Amino acid sequence: MSRDAVEIETGPKPDGTVIWLHGLGADGHDFEPIVPELVSPGERALRFVFPHAPIRPVTLNGGFAMRAWYDIVSLDRHGPEDERGVRESQAAIEALIARENARGIASGDIVLAGFSQGGALALYTGTRHRDRLAGIMGLSCYTVLGPRFAAERVPANQGTPIFLAHGSEDPVVAPLLGEQTRRLLVDNGYAVQWHTYSMPHSVCPQEITDIAAWLRQVL
């Protein structure tokens, strides 16, 4: 897969990183414009890494090729899932974390974040990562390969702060799927900060404000 990414540094010599995964059909530029709203001048310098997913056919969209972290076969969360694609993208994100480590950013200073399909992958990868992360964020997302969760999650990120948010009017990823994800994590002892907003499948100004406050806490 392509490992090209948009990178923004909010100041010289950043000592923390946010790796942010876009949603289906978007690219790494999708959340680039909100960076100035997340880090104010004079605050701790952070590096934002917005990777581009590979281009692949998506079954749900009639096989049309677009940027996707994995194929989506069905909206039914009990239906078949693209396990190979999920694990390939997990490996690519792990490589991005390792690259930040090589650039002097410890895993404990890295937040793994994502929106929709990217959020599902962030949660999947973060709960399975071998070193403790600063935080994990999933926006308007769901659980991928849920039946594997109990067997595959690792203790390192059991206590890692998790930010989950969902729109109450989301027609793409049903709010129930976000709530089920929250319940799965809470029932397994994760520290989840849960937010709902009156919005569709998107982000809103209050959500951005809440994300900025959370990032200040964990980074």
Residue frames relative to the residue before (quaternion, step in Angstrom):
aa qw qx qy qz dx dy dz
M 1.0000 0.0000 0.0000 0.0000 0.00 0.00 0.00
S 0.5616 -0.5858 0.4543 0.3675 3.56 -1.20 0.44
R 0.1980 -0.7814 0.5794 0.1203 3.54 -0.95 0.87
D 0.3155 0.7451 -0.5218 0.2703 3.56 1.21 0.38
A 0.0199 0.8053 -0.5902 0.0515 3.55 -1.03 0.77
V 0.4334 -0.6189 0.5802 0.3042 3.51 -1.30 0.44
E 0.0544 -0.8019 0.5947 0.0175 3.59 -0.88 0.90
I 0.0283 -0.7766 0.6292 -0.0142 3.55 -0.97 0.94
E 0.1205 -0.7685 0.6250 0.0662 3.57 -0.89 0.95
T 0.3481 -0.7822 0.4850 0.1780 3.56 -0.69 1.10
G 0.7886 0.0133 -0.0195 0.6145 3.56 1.30 -0.01
P 0.6586 -0.5062 0.3655 0.4199 3.58 -1.26 0.17
K 0.8606 0.0967 -0.0952 0.4908 3.54 -1.20 0.71
P 0.0161 -0.8250 0.5647 -0.0123 3.63 0.56 1.08
D 0.1618 -0.7960 0.5769 0.0861 3.57 -1.04 0.78
G 0.7183 0.2841 -0.2502 0.5837 3.55 1.22 0.56
T 0.1667 -0.8019 0.5706 0.0597 3.58 -1.12 0.67
V 0.1408 -0.7313 0.6593 0.1034 3.53 -1.21 0.71
I 0.1302 -0.7623 0.6316 0.0548 3.58 -0.69 1.14
W 0.0530 -0.8444 0.5296 -0.0619 3.56 -0.34 1.31
L 0.1998 -0.8145 0.5414 0.0605 3.59 -0.59 1.20
H 0.3873 -0.7485 0.4978 0.2047 3.56 -0.76 1.07
G 0.5742 -0.6013 0.4445 0.3334 3.54 -1.34 0.15
L 0.7538 -0.3933 0.2899 0.4394 3.54 -1.38 0.10
G 0.8455 0.1940 -0.1553 0.4726 3.55 -0.92 0.98
A 0.6121 0.5156 -0.3606 0.4790 3.58 1.25 -0.11
D 0.2790 -0.7343 0.5671 0.2476 3.59 -1.18 -0.50
G 0.7686 -0.4064 0.2438 0.4297 3.56 -1.30 0.00
H 0.6071 0.5632 -0.3626 0.4274 3.60 1.21 -0.28
D 0.4530 0.7521 -0.4199 0.2299 3.58 1.24 -0.43
F 0.8091 0.2385 -0.1152 0.5246 3.61 0.83 -0.96
E 0.3235 0.7737 -0.4808 0.2560 3.56 1.28 0.19
P 0.6868 0.5180 -0.3232 0.3945 3.67 0.80 -0.85
I 0.6866 0.5088 -0.3163 0.4119 3.65 1.06 -0.49
V 0.4032 0.7399 -0.4711 0.2608 3.62 1.22 -0.14
P 0.6696 0.4950 -0.3340 0.4417 3.67 0.81 -0.81
E 0.6517 0.5047 -0.3177 0.4687 3.60 1.19 -0.43
L 0.6699 0.5075 -0.2858 0.4605 3.57 1.27 -0.34
V 0.7809 0.1709 -0.0827 0.5952 3.57 1.14 -0.63
S 0.2646 -0.7839 0.5458 0.1327 3.57 -0.62 1.14
P 0.6360 -0.5216 0.3918 0.4122 3.60 -1.18 0.46
G 0.7800 0.3152 -0.2426 0.4831 3.56 -0.93 0.89
E 0.5769 0.5724 -0.3875 0.4353 3.59 1.24 -0.21
R 0.7354 -0.3961 0.3113 0.4532 3.54 -1.34 0.19
A 0.4292 -0.7109 0.4991 0.2474 3.57 -0.86 0.99
L 0.0620 -0.7991 0.5979 -0.0114 3.55 -0.85 1.06
R 0.2922 -0.6994 0.6158 0.2151 3.52 -1.29 0.44
F 0.1616 -0.7616 0.6216 0.0868 3.56 -0.87 1.00
V 0.0963 -0.7826 0.6147 0.0188 3.55 -0.80 1.08
F 0.0490 -0.7991 0.5987 -0.0248 3.56 -0.62 1.21
P 0.1347 -0.8335 0.5300 0.0787 3.63 0.08 1.21
H 0.4042 -0.6713 0.5650 0.2584 3.53 -1.31 0.48
A 0.3959 -0.6886 0.5508 0.2563 3.58 -0.88 0.90
P 0.5673 -0.5763 0.4447 0.3851 3.61 -1.18 0.39
I 0.4563 -0.6359 0.5375 0.3140 3.55 -1.28 0.34
R 0.1301 0.7861 -0.5876 0.1410 3.56 -0.75 1.10
P 0.5660 -0.5652 0.4524 0.3944 3.62 -1.18 0.38
V 0.1792 -0.7723 0.6021 0.0944 3.56 -1.03 0.84
T 0.4481 -0.7389 0.4415 0.2414 3.53 -0.46 1.28
L 0.6569 0.5362 -0.3181 0.4241 3.58 0.88 -0.94
N 0.7347 0.3710 -0.2119 0.5270 3.59 1.15 -0.62
G 0.6689 -0.5485 0.2944 0.4063 3.54 1.02 0.84
G 0.6483 -0.5341 0.3163 0.4408 3.57 1.18 0.47
F 0.3855 0.7209 -0.4890 0.3043 3.59 1.25 0.16
A 0.3968 -0.7352 0.5042 0.2187 3.58 -0.88 0.96
M 0.1657 0.7641 -0.6052 0.1498 3.57 -0.88 0.99
R 0.6298 -0.5034 0.3996 0.4362 3.55 -1.25 0.12
A 0.1706 0.7717 -0.5870 0.1758 3.55 -0.72 1.12
W 0.4610 -0.6832 0.4950 0.2752 3.55 -1.01 0.83
Y 0.7645 -0.0797 0.0506 0.6377 3.56 1.27 -0.50
D 0.5968 -0.5616 0.4252 0.3841 3.55 -1.23 0.37
I 0.1974 -0.7376 0.6291 0.1456 3.57 -1.18 0.58
V 0.2399 -0.8075 0.5304 0.0954 3.53 -0.48 1.25
S 0.8061 -0.0326 0.0898 0.5840 3.57 1.00 -0.88
L 0.4916 -0.6322 0.5069 0.3190 3.55 -1.26 0.42
D 0.5402 0.6060 -0.3992 0.4262 3.57 1.27 -0.20
R 0.3434 -0.7776 0.4903 0.1926 3.59 -0.43 1.22
H 0.6457 0.4760 -0.3286 0.4984 3.60 1.28 -0.10
G 0.5457 0.6272 -0.3857 0.4001 3.57 1.32 0.01
P 0.7376 -0.3965 0.2883 0.4644 3.60 -1.28 -0.12
E 0.1426 -0.7815 0.6037 0.0667 3.55 -1.15 0.72
D 0.5014 -0.6563 0.4857 0.2863 3.54 -1.20 0.63
E 0.1408 -0.8382 0.5226 0.0667 3.55 0.37 1.24
R 0.6373 0.5349 -0.3378 0.4400 3.59 0.94 -0.83
G 0.6735 0.4980 -0.2969 0.4585 3.57 0.91 -0.92
V 0.6247 0.5368 -0.3319 0.4598 3.57 1.01 -0.83
R 0.7145 0.4588 -0.2681 0.4552 3.57 0.81 -1.00
E 0.6026 0.5382 -0.3584 0.4676 3.60 1.10 -0.59
S 0.6854 0.4648 -0.2857 0.4823 3.58 0.93 -0.87
Q 0.5780 0.5603 -0.3714 0.4626 3.58 1.10 -0.64
A 0.6652 0.5039 -0.3040 0.4596 3.60 0.89 -0.91
A 0.6470 0.5171 -0.3206 0.4596 3.59 1.02 -0.76
I 0.6593 0.4871 -0.3083 0.4828 3.59 1.01 -0.77
E 0.5981 0.5415 -0.3510 0.4753 3.58 1.07 -0.69
A 0.6420 0.5164 -0.3225 0.4659 3.59 1.03 -0.77
L 0.6280 0.5196 -0.3351 0.4727 3.60 1.06 -0.67
I 0.6256 0.5171 -0.3364 0.4776 3.59 1.02 -0.75
A 0.6576 0.5093 -0.3053 0.4637 3.57 0.94 -0.91
R 0.6304 0.5286 -0.3377 0.4573 3.59 1.03 -0.71
E 0.6380 0.5011 -0.3290 0.4832 3.58 1.03 -0.73
N 0.6042 0.5433 -0.3503 0.4659 3.59 1.04 -0.75
A 0.6753 0.4970 -0.2908 0.4609 3.58 0.94 -0.90
R 0.6847 0.4525 -0.2814 0.4973 3.58 1.19 -0.50
G 0.6700 -0.5538 0.2774 0.4093 3.56 1.26 0.35
I 0.5732 0.5635 -0.3900 0.4492 3.60 1.25 0.17
A 0.3397 -0.7462 0.5381 0.1955 3.57 -0.55 1.15
S 0.6282 -0.5458 0.3931 0.3910 3.58 -1.18 0.55
G 0.6415 0.5457 -0.3105 0.4407 3.57 1.11 -0.69
D 0.6921 0.3930 -0.2674 0.5432 3.57 1.34 -0.02
I 0.5885 0.5491 -0.3652 0.4677 3.57 1.22 0.52
V 0.1645 -0.7449 0.6403 0.0899 3.55 -1.02 0.92
L 0.1879 -0.7538 0.6212 0.1030 3.57 -0.98 0.91
A 0.0252 0.8282 -0.5507 0.1007 3.55 -0.51 1.24
G 0.0989 0.8079 -0.5796 0.0386 3.56 -1.24 0.30
F 0.3230 -0.7235 0.5834 0.1784 3.52 -1.35 0.44
S 0.8522 0.0398 -0.0619 0.5179 3.57 -1.00 0.94
Q 0.8207 0.0201 0.0027 0.5710 3.63 -0.56 -1.07
G 0.6389 0.5231 -0.3187 0.4654 3.59 1.06 -0.74
G 0.6336 0.5236 -0.3239 0.4685 3.57 1.10 -0.68
A 0.6224 0.5315 -0.3334 0.4680 3.56 1.04 -0.79
L 0.6782 0.4808 -0.2894 0.4744 3.58 0.98 -0.84
A 0.6130 0.5455 -0.3483 0.4532 3.60 1.06 -0.71
L 0.6653 0.4850 -0.2988 0.4826 3.59 0.95 -0.86
Y 0.6393 0.5346 -0.3229 0.4486 3.56 0.96 -0.90
T 0.7231 0.4415 -0.2459 0.4709 3.58 0.80 -1.04
G 0.6720 0.5343 -0.3068 0.4109 3.58 0.87 -0.92
T 0.7042 0.4566 -0.2766 0.4681 3.58 0.92 -0.83
R 0.6992 0.4232 -0.2605 0.5140 3.58 1.30 -0.20
H 0.4870 0.6796 -0.4324 0.3377 3.61 1.25 -0.09
R 0.4971 -0.7225 0.4135 0.2447 3.57 -0.90 0.99
D 0.7348 0.3189 -0.2143 0.5589 3.61 1.20 -0.37
R 0.5667 -0.6132 0.4277 0.3463 3.55 -1.10 0.68
L 0.2576 -0.7507 0.5955 0.1242 3.54 -0.99 0.96
A 0.6047 -0.5519 0.4217 0.3898 3.56 -1.27 0.29
G 0.7844 -0.1909 0.1565 0.5691 3.57 1.03 -0.75
I 0.2149 -0.7374 0.6252 0.1386 3.54 -1.34 0.35
M 0.0592 -0.8159 0.5751 -0.0041 3.59 -0.84 0.96
G 0.0187 -0.7908 0.6115 -0.0167 3.55 -0.90 1.00
L 0.1028 -0.8125 0.5738 0.0104 3.56 -0.59 1.19
S 0.8545 -0.0546 0.0139 0.5164 3.58 -0.89 1.01
C 0.4803 0.6955 -0.3986 0.3560 3.56 0.92 0.89
Y 0.3465 -0.7134 0.5839 0.1733 3.54 -1.33 -0.23
T 0.5594 -0.5886 0.4568 0.3633 3.57 -1.30 0.00
V 0.1664 -0.7743 0.6034 0.0934 3.55 -0.90 0.94
L 0.8307 0.0612 -0.1078 0.5428 3.59 -1.03 0.88
G 0.0335 0.8689 -0.4910 0.0534 3.55 0.97 0.94
P 0.6548 0.5277 -0.3402 0.4208 3.64 0.88 -0.78
R 0.6622 0.5019 -0.3101 0.4620 3.61 1.21 -0.39
F 0.4488 0.7507 -0.4240 0.2350 3.57 1.26 -0.37
A 0.6990 0.4941 -0.2941 0.4253 3.58 0.68 -1.07
A 0.7159 0.4587 -0.2579 0.4588 3.57 0.95 -0.86
E 0.7682 0.4186 -0.1969 0.4426 3.59 1.04 -0.75
R 0.5564 0.6101 -0.4164 0.3806 3.63 1.08 -0.48
V 0.2525 -0.7751 0.5641 0.1314 3.56 -1.12 0.67
P 0.6231 -0.6037 0.3546 0.3488 3.61 -1.10 0.66
A 0.5317 0.6863 -0.4060 0.2853 3.60 1.08 -0.67
N 0.7980 0.2700 -0.1343 0.5218 3.60 0.97 -0.82
Q 0.2516 0.7855 -0.5182 0.2261 3.56 1.19 0.57
G 0.7838 0.3219 -0.1663 0.5044 3.58 0.98 -0.82
T 0.4112 0.7279 -0.4590 0.3007 3.58 1.27 0.14
P 0.4847 -0.6674 0.4720 0.3112 3.63 -0.84 0.89
I 0.1041 -0.7889 0.6048 0.0313 3.58 -0.94 0.93
F 0.1738 -0.7631 0.6180 0.0744 3.56 -0.89 1.03
L 0.0068 0.7866 -0.6161 0.0410 3.57 -0.72 1.13
A 0.0380 0.7948 -0.6035 0.0501 3.56 -0.96 0.86
H 0.0028 -0.8015 0.5968 -0.0367 3.56 -1.12 0.69
G 0.4249 -0.6825 0.5329 0.2640 3.54 -1.17 0.60
S 0.4533 -0.7077 0.4723 0.2658 3.58 -0.86 0.94
E 0.7309 0.3680 -0.2185 0.5317 3.61 1.25 -0.32
D 0.2913 0.7916 -0.4900 0.2200 3.57 1.19 0.55
P 0.1861 -0.8077 0.5496 0.1045 3.65 -0.56 1.12
V 0.6384 0.5457 -0.3156 0.4416 3.60 1.27 -0.21
V 0.7568 0.0790 -0.0299 0.6482 3.56 0.87 -1.03
A 0.3961 -0.7620 0.4583 0.2290 3.56 -0.23 1.29
P 0.5758 -0.6048 0.4236 0.3511 3.60 -0.98 0.81
L 0.5823 0.5908 -0.3710 0.4173 3.59 1.10 -0.64
L 0.6390 0.5285 -0.3307 0.4506 3.60 1.04 -0.73
G 0.6297 0.5128 -0.3265 0.4835 3.57 1.09 -0.69
E 0.6555 0.5087 -0.3027 0.4688 3.56 0.98 -0.86
Q 0.6357 0.5206 -0.3281 0.4661 3.59 1.01 -0.75
T 0.6299 0.5233 -0.3234 0.4742 3.57 1.06 -0.75
R 0.6365 0.5185 -0.3219 0.4716 3.57 0.95 -0.87
R 0.6750 0.5061 -0.2985 0.4462 3.57 0.87 -0.96
L 0.6268 0.5429 -0.3356 0.4468 3.59 0.98 -0.83
L 0.6958 0.4726 -0.2756 0.4654 3.57 0.90 -0.95
V 0.6644 0.5015 -0.3062 0.4619 3.58 0.89 -0.93
D 0.6615 0.5159 -0.3078 0.4490 3.59 0.92 -0.88
N 0.7170 0.4006 -0.2443 0.5155 3.57 1.22 -0.47
G 0.6542 -0.6013 0.2840 0.3603 3.55 1.22 0.54
Y 0.4548 0.6826 -0.4639 0.3348 3.61 1.17 0.35
A 0.4407 -0.6843 0.5201 0.2590 3.55 -1.18 0.67
V 0.0117 0.8406 -0.5360 0.0779 3.56 -0.02 1.35
Q 0.1677 -0.7249 0.6601 0.1034 3.53 -1.03 0.93
W 0.1196 -0.8429 0.5246 -0.0083 3.56 -0.36 1.33
H 0.0106 -0.7969 0.6033 -0.0298 3.57 -0.90 0.97
T 0.0712 -0.7554 0.6474 0.0721 3.55 -1.15 0.69
Y 0.1119 -0.7921 0.5995 0.0272 3.54 -1.11 0.76
S 0.4726 -0.6472 0.5131 0.3075 3.55 -1.15 0.60
M 0.4393 0.6584 -0.4764 0.3828 3.56 0.15 1.33
P 0.5189 -0.6095 0.4853 0.3518 3.59 -1.29 0.26
H 0.7505 -0.3230 0.2701 0.5093 3.62 -1.08 -0.68
S 0.4813 0.6350 -0.4304 0.4241 3.55 0.34 1.29
V 0.4169 -0.6264 0.5461 0.3681 3.54 -1.24 -0.52
C 0.2067 -0.7785 0.5816 0.1138 3.57 -1.19 0.48
P 0.7034 -0.4897 0.2978 0.4205 3.63 -1.19 0.42
Q 0.6613 0.4965 -0.3287 0.4562 3.62 0.89 -0.81
E 0.6206 0.5398 -0.3414 0.4548 3.57 1.05 -0.74
I 0.6469 0.5126 -0.3200 0.4651 3.59 0.95 -0.84
T 0.6290 0.5274 -0.3242 0.4701 3.57 1.03 -0.78
D 0.6762 0.4893 -0.2903 0.4680 3.58 0.95 -0.89
I 0.6275 0.5233 -0.3377 0.4673 3.59 1.04 -0.73
A 0.6407 0.5290 -0.3267 0.4505 3.59 0.95 -0.86
A 0.6584 0.5017 -0.3074 0.4694 3.59 0.97 -0.87
W 0.6528 0.5136 -0.3119 0.4613 3.59 0.99 -0.82
L 0.6423 0.5211 -0.3262 0.4578 3.58 0.96 -0.84
R 0.6288 0.5239 -0.3426 0.4613 3.60 1.03 -0.70
Q 0.6467 0.5199 -0.3212 0.4564 3.58 1.07 -0.67
V 0.7813 0.3756 -0.2017 0.4559 3.58 0.75 -1.01
L 0.7363 0.3116 -0.2052 0.5646 3.59 1.22 -0.45
